[in-house]
Amino acid sequence: MGDTIDVDLSGKIILLTGGTGSFGTAFVRRVCAAWPDSTIRIYSRDELKQQVLSEQAPDDGLRFFIGDVRDRDRLCRAAQGADYIVHAAAMKQVMACEYNPSEAVATNVAGAQNIVDAAIATGVTRVIALSTDKAVNPVNLYGATKLCQEKIITQGNSYAPHSPTRLACVRYGNVVGSRGSVVPVFLDQRKRGSLTITDERMTRFWITLDQAVDLVLFALEHAAGGEIFIPKIPSMRVVDLAEAIAPGIPREVVGIRPGEKLHELLLTSDEARHAVDSDGVFVVTPEHPWWTDHSQWVDGKPLAEGFVYASDTNTEWLGPDELRAML
């Protein structure tokens, strides 16, 4: 994707939900550096994190809105006059979602519908929502809510055929070192001299924050409405990550937790039938995109019958040395 990210955000106003999270702070730094005359509206519900971000990334183009994606009226006010919405707000901790299902649905599902409604009501031209590999054949509530989000966002185009608004998703795997990831856990356990591993066979897709920002910028430029953009990213084995962080330290296998998979999927064989391989990303196109013309993807290469993009059958892998270099 690197050489094909030609989106121009000069003078644009971007509403960034979940703007104080791991992705949000990386997105803010990139956009402020590349397009200093752009404006980013940070929309989140934690005033302390907003204060910290304002001190870490002081910029005349940043605006801070206290608000919750559950609040449609507040979203509409924050979106007024914006060109783009990048929707990164979510409840994303698997166990927190399992034990608080109604809260996860209110944020991840109802919140997504509020994003659609606010974007169409205020004439925002592009909406890019962040999704996860856990939305594919979900086995936990978090994944199920993100699957619902994908459907709400992509089909939201049905309500905007005569509007400038077009909505799409990006879907990617585990983010290196993000809040709540296994990396901080392993780093903390290393100090105690023992690591806990759920299952030694476990594999995961692995992406950096910079790559995640690249993907969103790519989607902002190329989305015609209803697509899901999936990056080509490497896999890693959890035992290799443990070796990279704490070589030689004893490990205890504790068993898979509720809602966990051994391996993750980013693209199913059913989706592959209406997806293409285009410029370093897989693009899942909507099956009945009556609201737009997706002819720009005709140059993409159709995927083979039965193609599946899974973390355990991936062709690109990160070993302990590569993981150690990334960390």
PAMARDO-773079 format. One record per residue (C-alpha): residue number from 1; x, y, z. Coordinates in nm, 3 decimals. Example, Ala and Ser with C-alpha at 12.3 -4.5 7.8 and 13.67 -1.06 7.14 Angstrom:
2
+--------+---------+---------+---------+
! drenlo !    east !   north !      up !
+--------+---------+---------+---------+
!      1 !   1.230 !  -0.450 !   0.780 !
!      2 !   1.367 !  -0.106 !   0.714 !
+--------+---------+---------+---------+
This chain:
327
+--------+---------+---------+---------+
! drenlo !    east !   north !      up !
+--------+---------+---------+---------+
!      1 !   0.000 !   0.000 !   0.000 !
!      2 !   0.281 !   0.238 !   0.081 !
!      3 !   0.335 !   0.385 !  -0.266 !
!      4 !  -0.036 !   0.401 !  -0.349 !
!      5 !  -0.155 !   0.611 !  -0.054 !
!      6 !  -0.226 !   0.933 !  -0.239 !
!      7 !  -0.516 !   1.069 !  -0.037 !
!      8 !  -0.490 !   1.444 !   0.020 !
!      9 !  -0.623 !   1.560 !   0.357 !
!     10 !  -0.511 !   1.920 !   0.316 !
!     11 !  -0.777 !   2.148 !   0.456 !
!     12 !  -1.003 !   1.854 !   0.544 !
!     13 !  -1.197 !   1.817 !   0.868 !
!     14 !  -1.191 !   1.465 !   1.013 !
!     15 !  -1.406 !   1.340 !   1.299 !
!     16 !  -1.209 !   1.068 !   1.477 !
!     17 !  -1.411 !   0.862 !   1.724 !
!     18 !  -1.207 !   0.680 !   1.986 !
!     19 !  -0.941 !   0.937 !   1.912 !
!     20 !  -0.746 !   0.884 !   2.235 !
!     21 !  -0.692 !   0.510 !   2.181 !
!     22 !  -0.382 !   0.340 !   2.039 !
!     23 !  -0.492 !   0.375 !   1.678 !
!     24 !  -0.633 !   0.723 !   1.733 !
!     25 !  -0.310 !   0.868 !   1.871 !
!     26 !  -0.109 !   0.714 !   1.583 !
!     27 !  -0.357 !   0.853 !   1.329 !
!     28 !  -0.340 !   1.200 !   1.487 !
!     29 !   0.039 !   1.208 !   1.474 !
!     30 !   0.049 !   1.096 !   1.110 !
!     31 !  -0.215 !   1.338 !   0.984 !
!     32 !  -0.083 !   1.635 !   1.182 !
!     33 !   0.266 !   1.574 !   1.041 !
!     34 !   0.161 !   1.514 !   0.680 !
!     35 !  -0.125 !   1.764 !   0.650 !
!     36 !  -0.070 !   2.041 !   0.906 !
!     37 !  -0.361 !   2.245 !   0.771 !
!     38 !  -0.612 !   1.965 !   0.835 !
!     39 !  -0.843 !   1.960 !   1.137 !
!     40 !  -0.905 !   1.651 !   1.351 !
!     41 !  -1.196 !   1.643 !   1.593 !
!     42 !  -1.108 !   1.400 !   1.872 !
!     43 !  -1.431 !   1.240 !   1.994 !
!     44 !  -1.411 !   1.027 !   2.308 !
!     45 !  -1.557 !   1.002 !   2.657 !
!     46 !  -1.246 !   1.021 !   2.877 !
!     47 !  -1.145 !   1.380 !   2.949 !
!     48 !  -0.817 !   1.276 !   3.113 !
!     49 !  -0.700 !   1.090 !   2.802 !
!     50 !  -0.797 !   1.392 !   2.593 !
!     51 !  -0.586 !   1.615 !   2.815 !
!     52 !  -0.289 !   1.377 !   2.788 !
!     53 !  -0.320 !   1.365 !   2.408 !
!     54 !  -0.344 !   1.743 !   2.385 !
!     55 !  -0.017 !   1.769 !   2.579 !
!     56 !   0.159 !   1.494 !   2.380 !
!     57 !   0.046 !   1.616 !   2.038 !
!     58 !  -0.011 !   1.990 !   2.066 !
!     59 !  -0.143 !   2.112 !   1.733 !
!     60 !  -0.360 !   2.400 !   1.620 !
!     61 !  -0.563 !   2.160 !   1.409 !
!     62 !  -0.688 !   1.944 !   1.697 !
!     63 !  -1.033 !   1.990 !   1.847 !
!     64 !  -1.159 !   1.790 !   2.145 !
!     65 !  -1.518 !   1.672 !   2.192 !
!     66 !  -1.631 !   1.484 !   2.500 !
!     67 !  -1.895 !   1.244 !   2.376 !
!     68 !  -2.008 !   0.883 !   2.343 !
!     69 !  -2.093 !   0.706 !   2.017 !
!     70 !  -2.411 !   0.593 !   2.194 !
!     71 !  -2.529 !   0.957 !   2.182 !
!     72 !  -2.662 !   1.024 !   1.832 !
!     73 !  -2.735 !   1.392 !   1.890 !
!     74 !  -2.385 !   1.460 !   2.019 !
!     75 !  -2.236 !   1.271 !   1.723 !
!     76 !  -2.440 !   1.481 !   1.480 !
!     77 !  -2.313 !   1.799 !   1.644 !
!     78 !  -1.952 !   1.676 !   1.629 !
!     79 !  -1.990 !   1.569 !   1.263 !
!     80 !  -2.139 !   1.898 !   1.146 !
!     81 !  -1.917 !   2.037 !   0.870 !
!     82 !  -1.676 !   1.741 !   0.873 !
!     83 !  -1.551 !   1.587 !   0.549 !
!     84 !  -1.463 !   1.242 !   0.683 !
!     85 !  -1.535 !   1.019 !   0.982 !
!     86 !  -1.285 !   0.759 !   1.100 !
!     87 !  -1.472 !   0.539 !   1.346 !
!     88 !  -1.228 !   0.377 !   1.589 !
!     89 !  -1.436 !   0.388 !   1.908 !
!     90 !  -1.525 !   0.046 !   2.047 !
!     91 !  -1.538 !  -0.184 !   2.344 !
!     92 !  -1.265 !  -0.422 !   2.234 !
!     93 !  -1.156 !  -0.628 !   2.535 !
!     94 !  -1.289 !  -0.978 !   2.472 !
!     95 !  -1.352 !  -1.063 !   2.837 !
!     96 !  -1.509 !  -0.724 !   2.915 !
!     97 !  -1.754 !  -0.780 !   2.630 !
!     98 !  -1.830 !  -1.134 !   2.746 !
!     99 !  -1.922 !  -1.016 !   3.096 !
!    100 !  -2.095 !  -0.694 !   2.988 !
!    101 !  -2.282 !  -0.796 !   2.672 !
!    102 !  -2.544 !  -0.521 !   2.678 !
!    103 !  -2.272 !  -0.257 !   2.710 !
!    104 !  -2.076 !  -0.405 !   2.418 !
!    105 !  -2.388 !  -0.407 !   2.200 !
!    106 !  -2.474 !  -0.048 !   2.296 !
!    107 !  -2.128 !   0.078 !   2.197 !
!    108 !  -2.025 !  -0.145 !   1.907 !
!    109 !  -2.362 !  -0.208 !   1.741 !
!    110 !  -2.592 !   0.083 !   1.829 !
!    111 !  -2.290 !   0.313 !   1.810 !
!    112 !  -2.224 !   0.203 !   1.452 !
!    113 !  -2.583 !   0.283 !   1.354 !
!    114 !  -2.544 !   0.626 !   1.513 !
!    115 !  -2.232 !   0.682 !   1.301 !
!    116 !  -2.428 !   0.599 !   0.985 !
!    117 !  -2.716 !   0.826 !   1.083 !
!    118 !  -2.488 !   1.116 !   1.180 !
!    119 !  -2.281 !   1.089 !   0.862 !
!    120 !  -2.584 !   1.091 !   0.631 !
!    121 !  -2.761 !   1.365 !   0.828 !
!    122 !  -2.459 !   1.598 !   0.814 !
!    123 !  -2.336 !   1.517 !   0.460 !
!    124 !  -2.001 !   1.361 !   0.555 !
!    125 !  -1.851 !   1.225 !   0.232 !
!    126 !  -1.650 !   0.928 !   0.363 !
!    127 !  -1.682 !   0.703 !   0.667 !
!    128 !  -1.417 !   0.439 !   0.742 !
!    129 !  -1.491 !   0.209 !   1.037 !
!    130 !  -1.230 !  -0.014 !   1.200 !
!    131 !  -1.308 !  -0.384 !   1.230 !
!    132 !  -1.116 !  -0.694 !   1.338 !
!    133 !  -1.035 !  -1.049 !   1.235 !
!    134 !  -1.252 !  -1.156 !   1.529 !
!    135 !  -1.557 !  -1.045 !   1.328 !
!    136 !  -1.498 !  -1.337 !   1.089 !
!    137 !  -1.683 !  -1.650 !   1.202 !
!    138 !  -1.706 !  -1.496 !   1.552 !
!    139 !  -1.688 !  -1.712 !   1.863 !
!    140 !  -1.710 !  -1.431 !   2.116 !
!    141 !  -1.943 !  -1.138 !   2.171 !
!    142 !  -1.679 !  -0.882 !   2.074 !
!    143 !  -1.640 !  -1.047 !   1.734 !
!    144 !  -2.016 !  -1.076 !   1.694 !
!    145 !  -2.067 !  -0.706 !   1.765 !
!    146 !  -1.794 !  -0.613 !   1.516 !
!    147 !  -1.958 !  -0.835 !   1.254 !
!    148 !  -2.281 !  -0.643 !   1.318 !
!    149 !  -2.086 !  -0.319 !   1.284 !
!    150 !  -1.950 !  -0.428 !   0.945 !
!    151 !  -2.301 !  -0.506 !   0.820 !
!    152 !  -2.442 !  -0.178 !   0.953 !
!    153 !  -2.163 !   0.030 !   0.801 !
!    154 !  -2.150 !  -0.137 !   0.460 !
!    155 !  -2.526 !  -0.156 !   0.419 !
!    156 !  -2.555 !   0.199 !   0.545 !
!    157 !  -2.483 !   0.298 !   0.185 !
!    158 !  -2.835 !   0.178 !   0.101 !
!    159 !  -2.972 !   0.476 !   0.290 !
!    160 !  -2.749 !   0.728 !   0.113 !
!    161 !  -2.787 !   0.675 !  -0.264 !
!    162 !  -2.875 !   1.043 !  -0.319 !
!    163 !  -2.626 !   1.166 !  -0.058 !
!    164 !  -2.251 !   1.228 !  -0.089 !
!    165 !  -2.195 !   0.986 !   0.200 !
!    166 !  -2.013 !   0.660 !   0.130 !
!    167 !  -1.922 !   0.415 !   0.405 !
!    168 !  -1.669 !   0.130 !   0.419 !
!    169 !  -1.468 !  -0.078 !   0.668 !
!    170 !  -1.113 !  -0.189 !   0.724 !
!    171 !  -1.050 !  -0.524 !   0.890 !
!    172 !  -0.716 !  -0.626 !   1.039 !
!    173 !  -0.552 !  -0.843 !   1.306 !
!    174 !  -0.375 !  -0.790 !   1.638 !
!    175 !  -0.193 !  -0.458 !   1.670 !
!    176 !   0.166 !  -0.470 !   1.798 !
!    177 !   0.179 !  -0.333 !   2.151 !
!    178 !  -0.170 !  -0.180 !   2.156 !
!    179 !  -0.343 !  -0.131 !   2.490 !
!    180 !  -0.473 !  -0.461 !   2.621 !
!    181 !  -0.262 !  -0.674 !   2.387 !
!    182 !  -0.051 !  -0.969 !   2.498 !
!    183 !   0.277 !  -0.777 !   2.460 !
!    184 !   0.238 !  -0.565 !   2.777 !
!    185 !   0.122 !  -0.878 !   2.961 !
!    186 !   0.435 !  -1.073 !   2.858 !
!    187 !   0.657 !  -0.777 !   2.946 !
!    188 !   0.506 !  -0.762 !   3.293 !
!    189 !   0.526 !  -1.139 !   3.342 !
!    190 !   0.890 !  -1.137 !   3.234 !
!    191 !   0.973 !  -0.935 !   3.545 !
!    192 !   0.823 !  -1.215 !   3.757 !
!    193 !   1.020 !  -1.486 !   3.577 !
!    194 !   0.729 !  -1.686 !   3.430 !
!    195 !   0.496 !  -1.647 !   3.131 !
!    196 !   0.143 !  -1.783 !   3.088 !
!    197 !   0.040 !  -1.911 !   2.744 !
!    198 !  -0.311 !  -2.021 !   2.662 !
!    199 !  -0.214 !  -2.275 !   2.391 !
!    200 !   0.121 !  -2.334 !   2.225 !
!    201 !  -0.045 !  -2.395 !   1.887 !
!    202 !  -0.203 !  -2.049 !   1.877 !
!    203 !  -0.135 !  -1.816 !   1.582 !
!    204 !  -0.239 !  -1.458 !   1.516 !
!    205 !  -0.222 !  -1.197 !   1.240 !
!    206 !   0.015 !  -0.915 !   1.332 !
!    207 !   0.003 !  -0.550 !   1.221 !
!    208 !   0.178 !  -0.233 !   1.335 !
!    209 !  -0.003 !   0.089 !   1.416 !
!    210 !   0.165 !   0.256 !   1.117 !
!    211 !   0.030 !  -0.016 !   0.888 !
!    212 !  -0.317 !   0.027 !   1.036 !
!    213 !  -0.304 !   0.400 !   0.966 !
!    214 !  -0.182 !   0.327 !   0.611 !
!    215 !  -0.483 !   0.102 !   0.558 !
!    216 !  -0.731 !   0.365 !   0.675 !
!    217 !  -0.571 !   0.631 !   0.454 !
!    218 !  -0.585 !   0.391 !   0.160 !
!    219 !  -0.953 !   0.324 !   0.227 !
!    220 !  -1.031 !   0.697 !   0.256 !
!    221 !  -0.890 !   0.745 !  -0.093 !
!    222 !  -1.035 !   0.441 !  -0.267 !
!    223 !  -1.366 !   0.353 !  -0.099 !
!    224 !  -1.668 !   0.374 !  -0.328 !
!    225 !  -1.904 !   0.245 !  -0.059 !
!    226 !  -1.964 !  -0.095 !   0.099 !
!    227 !  -1.615 !  -0.241 !   0.078 !
!    228 !  -1.411 !  -0.414 !   0.345 !
!    229 !  -1.037 !  -0.351 !   0.302 !
!    230 !  -0.809 !  -0.625 !   0.438 !
!    231 !  -0.430 !  -0.582 !   0.448 !
!    232 !  -0.181 !  -0.851 !   0.359 !
!    233 !  -0.002 !  -0.892 !   0.690 !
!    234 !   0.218 !  -1.159 !   0.848 !
!    235 !   0.124 !  -1.419 !   1.106 !
!    236 !   0.308 !  -1.505 !   1.425 !
!    237 !   0.305 !  -1.796 !   1.667 !
!    238 !   0.241 !  -1.706 !   2.028 !
!    239 !   0.538 !  -1.922 !   2.135 !
!    240 !   0.764 !  -1.719 !   1.904 !
!    241 !   0.635 !  -1.397 !   2.058 !
!    242 !   0.708 !  -1.537 !   2.403 !
!    243 !   1.058 !  -1.631 !   2.291 !
!    244 !   1.113 !  -1.283 !   2.145 !
!    245 !   1.009 !  -1.107 !   2.465 !
!    246 !   1.137 !  -1.346 !   2.731 !
!    247 !   1.386 !  -1.598 !   2.591 !
!    248 !   1.454 !  -1.892 !   2.818 !
!    249 !   1.194 !  -1.794 !   3.077 !
!    250 !   0.961 !  -2.078 !   3.191 !
!    251 !   0.612 !  -2.087 !   3.044 !
!    252 !   0.290 !  -2.222 !   3.188 !
!    253 !   0.012 !  -2.338 !   2.953 !
!    254 !  -0.315 !  -2.227 !   3.112 !
!    255 !  -0.568 !  -2.320 !   2.841 !
!    256 !  -0.777 !  -2.116 !   2.601 !
!    257 !  -0.999 !  -1.856 !   2.765 !
!    258 !  -1.371 !  -1.818 !   2.687 !
!    259 !  -1.421 !  -1.667 !   2.342 !
!    260 !  -1.070 !  -1.739 !   2.212 !
!    261 !  -0.974 !  -1.918 !   1.891 !
!    262 !  -0.661 !  -2.114 !   1.813 !
!    263 !  -0.629 !  -1.933 !   1.481 !
!    264 !  -0.791 !  -1.624 !   1.326 !
!    265 !  -0.951 !  -1.558 !   0.989 !
!    266 !  -0.940 !  -1.236 !   0.790 !
!    267 !  -1.119 !  -1.357 !   0.477 !
!    268 !  -1.355 !  -1.652 !   0.430 !
!    269 !  -1.408 !  -1.857 !   0.115 !
!    270 !  -1.761 !  -1.717 !   0.086 !
!    271 !  -1.631 !  -1.359 !   0.093 !
!    272 !  -1.352 !  -1.451 !  -0.149 !
!    273 !  -1.608 !  -1.507 !  -0.424 !
!    274 !  -1.677 !  -1.133 !  -0.434 !
!    275 !  -1.330 !  -1.008 !  -0.336 !
!    276 !  -1.024 !  -0.904 !  -0.534 !
!    277 !  -0.651 !  -0.883 !  -0.472 !
!    278 !  -0.566 !  -0.518 !  -0.537 !
!    279 !  -0.238 !  -0.343 !  -0.469 !
!    280 !  -0.136 !  -0.512 !  -0.146 !
!    281 !  -0.486 !  -0.543 !  -0.001 !
!    282 !  -0.781 !  -0.774 !  -0.040 !
!    283 !  -1.101 !  -0.583 !  -0.111 !
!    284 !  -1.432 !  -0.748 !  -0.027 !
!    285 !  -1.685 !  -0.571 !  -0.248 !
!    286 !  -2.058 !  -0.559 !  -0.172 !
!    287 !  -2.257 !  -0.823 !  -0.356 !
!    288 !  -2.535 !  -0.588 !  -0.469 !
!    289 !  -2.388 !  -0.236 !  -0.480 !
!    290 !  -2.680 !  -0.067 !  -0.650 !
!    291 !  -2.586 !   0.267 !  -0.489 !
!    292 !  -2.256 !   0.305 !  -0.678 !
!    293 !  -2.025 !   0.184 !  -0.953 !
!    294 !  -1.738 !  -0.031 !  -0.828 !
!    295 !  -1.566 !  -0.042 !  -1.165 !
!    296 !  -1.239 !   0.084 !  -1.014 !
!    297 !  -1.183 !  -0.265 !  -0.876 !
!    298 !  -1.207 !  -0.445 !  -1.210 !
!    299 !  -0.826 !  -0.431 !  -1.233 !
!    300 !  -0.799 !  -0.632 !  -0.913 !
!    301 !  -0.717 !  -0.999 !  -0.949 !
!    302 !  -1.005 !  -1.235 !  -0.866 !
!    303 !  -0.929 !  -1.477 !  -0.585 !
!    304 !  -0.909 !  -1.852 !  -0.642 !
!    305 !  -1.214 !  -2.063 !  -0.567 !
!    306 !  -1.206 !  -2.166 !  -0.202 !
!    307 !  -0.942 !  -1.907 !  -0.106 !
!    308 !  -0.919 !  -1.850 !   0.270 !
!    309 !  -0.695 !  -1.601 !   0.448 !
!    310 !  -0.620 !  -1.757 !   0.787 !
!    311 !  -0.343 !  -1.697 !   1.041 !
!    312 !  -0.229 !  -2.061 !   1.044 !
!    313 !  -0.210 !  -2.103 !   0.664 !
!    314 !  -0.061 !  -1.762 !   0.588 !
!    315 !   0.241 !  -1.753 !   0.356 !
!    316 !   0.418 !  -1.477 !   0.551 !
!    317 !   0.547 !  -1.532 !   0.905 !
!    318 !   0.735 !  -1.341 !   1.171 !
!    319 !   0.987 !  -1.543 !   1.372 !
!    320 !   1.138 !  -1.453 !   1.711 !
!    321 !   1.409 !  -1.233 !   1.558 !
!    322 !   1.164 !  -1.033 !   1.344 !
!    323 !   0.926 !  -0.995 !   1.637 !
!    324 !   1.206 !  -0.882 !   1.864 !
!    325 !   1.309 !  -0.619 !   1.609 !
!    326 !   0.951 !  -0.488 !   1.585 !
!    327 !   0.915 !  -0.464 !   1.962 !
+--------+---------+---------+---------+
